[in-house]
Amino acid sequence: MKTVVITGAGSGLGSELAYAFSELDYKVCLLGRTRYKLEEVSQNLKGKSSIFEVDITDPLSVAEVFKKIDESHDSIDCLVNNAGVGIFKSLAEMDNKEVDLLIDTNVKGAIYCTKEVLPDMQRRNKGDILNIISNSGKAAKADEIIYSTSKFGMRGFSEALTDLTKDTDIRVLAAYMGNMNTSLWREDKPAERKSYASPKDMTKIIMDHFQDRENVVSSDIVIENQ
Ligand SMILES: NC(=O)c1ccc[n+]([C@@H]2O[C@H](COP(=O)([O-])OP(=O)(O)OC[C@H]3O[C@@H](n4cnc5c(N)ncnc54)[C@H](OP(=O)(O)O)[C@@H]3O)[C@@H](O)[C@H]2O)c1
């Protein structure tokens, strides 16, 4: 049985990805800061799962959690860097704590988690890293300037990882998508949110690209809103 680690698995896209991996018979390690949300997802999964409360902005906690996963699982076959925060403001409105939170979560958190899994994947010459980015990492917008900056950072990291692993059997898949109706938006855009894509639909498209096919490989998935 394969093992997948999903960050931000307690809601939105992360929880839908957890259900999809569970359907594929993966053991699912659910990571996030809020236990009750992870428990709710875990209870609805069809197969085996474990819960790990962690704040991915803290490298020491990340290292501790991956040590625990390592002790209780054979190996990590797939890492999904999904956890993220959204603060959608102009530069003038954004305070420095919010700047730090966006960069620390959306970029540095994914780097910390990847550093924990990559050496073993390299040793085994095997593994998948799925990076959930955003179309804001393809085209930057003034009214979400630091969110875009964080997603461009994640895109750079993902592209460099693809280069790093190009002569191996480790696959790096980057998913760029438009707006989804999730808690990322908090109180923002309540009216527009209703027309945003569902994380379930996004998951179907991502998982279709994720699955192995003979002699073809996907590295980038770009999903636009209609
Ligand atoms: N919604 C959109 O329109 C949209 C569009 C494109 C891309 N994305 C990306 O999709 C990903 C998933 O977002 P979503 O839309 O599904 O929103 P969401 O429902 O708010 O999910 C984000 C998850 O990340 C977790 N998280 C946040 N900070 C964390 C931290 N420091 N440590 C650990 N976990 C943390 C949150 O759980 P806790 O708060 O419990 O930790 C939450 O479960 C994000 O990377 C986002 O940028 C979203």
The ligand as an SDF file (V2000), in Angstrom:
LIG
                    3D

 48 52  0  0  0  0  0  0  0  0999 V2000
   -9.4250   28.7070   -3.3930 N   0  0  0  0  0  0  0  0  0  0  0  0
   -8.8810   29.1870   -4.5100 C   0  0  0  0  0  0  0  0  0  0  0  0
   -9.4890   30.0030   -5.2160 O   0  0  0  0  0  0  0  0  0  0  0  0
   -7.5120   28.7070   -4.9470 C   0  0  0  0  0  0  0  0  0  0  0  0
   -7.1130   28.9520   -6.2690 C   0  0  0  0  0  0  0  0  0  0  0  0
   -5.8650   28.5360   -6.6950 C   0  0  0  0  0  0  0  0  0  0  0  0
   -5.0300   27.8870   -5.8140 C   0  0  0  0  0  0  0  0  0  0  0  0
   -5.4230   27.6670   -4.5260 N   0  0  0  0  0  0  0  0  0  0  0  0
   -4.4990   26.9890   -3.6160 C   0  0  0  0  0  0  0  0  0  0  0  0
   -5.0570   25.7560   -3.2360 O   0  0  0  0  0  0  0  0  0  0  0  0
   -4.4890   25.3620   -1.9720 C   0  0  0  0  0  0  0  0  0  0  0  0
   -5.6130   24.8750   -1.0590 C   0  0  0  0  0  0  0  0  0  0  0  0
   -6.4280   25.9690   -0.7270 O   0  0  0  0  0  0  0  0  0  0  0  0
   -8.0230   25.8730   -0.5980 P   0  0  0  0  0  0  0  0  0  0  0  0
   -8.5700   26.7740   -1.6140 O   0  0  0  0  0  0  0  0  0  0  0  0
   -8.4430   24.4700   -0.5530 O   0  0  0  0  0  0  0  0  0  0  0  0
   -8.2510   26.6360    0.8050 O   0  0  0  0  0  0  0  0  0  0  0  0
   -8.5370   26.0990    2.2740 P   0  0  0  0  0  0  0  0  0  0  0  0
   -9.7810   25.2900    2.3000 O   0  0  0  0  0  0  0  0  0  0  0  0
   -8.4500   27.2940    3.1580 O   0  0  0  0  0  0  0  0  0  0  0  0
   -7.3230   25.1090    2.5250 O   0  0  0  0  0  0  0  0  0  0  0  0
   -6.0510   25.5160    2.9620 C   0  0  0  0  0  0  0  0  0  0  0  0
   -5.5920   24.5290    4.0260 C   0  0  0  0  0  0  0  0  0  0  0  0
   -4.2530   24.8490    4.4200 O   0  0  0  0  0  0  0  0  0  0  0  0
   -4.1530   24.6630    5.8320 C   0  0  0  0  0  0  0  0  0  0  0  0
   -3.0970   25.5270    6.3430 N   0  0  0  0  0  0  0  0  0  0  0  0
   -3.0250   26.8670    6.2620 C   0  0  0  0  0  0  0  0  0  0  0  0
   -1.9240   27.3140    6.8680 N   0  0  0  0  0  0  0  0  0  0  0  0
   -1.2690   26.2210    7.3430 C   0  0  0  0  0  0  0  0  0  0  0  0
   -0.0810   26.0230    8.0740 C   0  0  0  0  0  0  0  0  0  0  0  0
    0.6790   27.0560    8.4610 N   0  0  0  0  0  0  0  0  0  0  0  0
    0.2850   24.7680    8.3970 N   0  0  0  0  0  0  0  0  0  0  0  0
   -0.4750   23.7120    8.0340 C   0  0  0  0  0  0  0  0  0  0  0  0
   -1.6190   23.8270    7.3300 N   0  0  0  0  0  0  0  0  0  0  0  0
   -2.0120   25.0740    6.9990 C   0  0  0  0  0  0  0  0  0  0  0  0
   -5.5320   25.0510    6.3820 C   0  0  0  0  0  0  0  0  0  0  0  0
   -5.8690   24.3310    7.5590 O   0  0  0  0  0  0  0  0  0  0  0  0
   -5.5900   24.8750    9.0400 P   0  0  0  0  0  0  0  0  0  0  0  0
   -5.9790   26.3260    9.0440 O   0  0  0  0  0  0  0  0  0  0  0  0
   -6.4270   24.0100    9.8880 O   0  0  0  0  0  0  0  0  0  0  0  0
   -4.1350   24.6620    9.2480 O   0  0  0  0  0  0  0  0  0  0  0  0
   -6.4720   24.5890    5.2680 C   0  0  0  0  0  0  0  0  0  0  0  0
   -6.9820   23.2940    5.5060 O   0  0  0  0  0  0  0  0  0  0  0  0
   -3.7230   26.5820   -1.4590 C   0  0  0  0  0  0  0  0  0  0  0  0
   -2.3440   26.4030   -1.6810 O   0  0  0  0  0  0  0  0  0  0  0  0
   -4.2520   27.7160   -2.3090 C   0  0  0  0  0  0  0  0  0  0  0  0
   -3.3410   28.7790   -2.4420 O   0  0  0  0  0  0  0  0  0  0  0  0
   -6.6580   28.0380   -4.0810 C   0  0  0  0  0  0  0  0  0  0  0  0
  1  2  1  0
  2  3  2  0
  2  4  1  0
  4  5  1  0
  4 48  2  0
  5  6  2  0
  6  7  1  0
  7  8  2  0
  8  9  1  0
  8 48  1  0
  9 10  1  0
  9 46  1  0
 10 11  1  0
 11 12  1  0
 11 44  1  0
 12 13  1  0
 13 14  1  0
 14 15  2  0
 14 16  1  0
 14 17  1  0
 17 18  1  0
 18 19  2  0
 18 20  1  0
 18 21  1  0
 21 22  1  0
 22 23  1  0
 23 24  1  0
 23 42  1  0
 24 25  1  0
 25 26  1  0
 25 36  1  0
 26 27  1  0
 26 35  1  0
 27 28  2  0
 28 29  1  0
 29 30  1  0
 29 35  2  0
 30 31  1  0
 30 32  2  0
 32 33  1  0
 33 34  2  0
 34 35  1  0
 36 37  1  0
 36 42  1  0
 37 38  1  0
 38 39  2  0
 38 40  1  0
 38 41  1  0
 42 43  1  0
 44 45  1  0
 44 46  1  0
 46 47  1  0
M  CHG  2   8   1  16  -1
M  END
$$$$
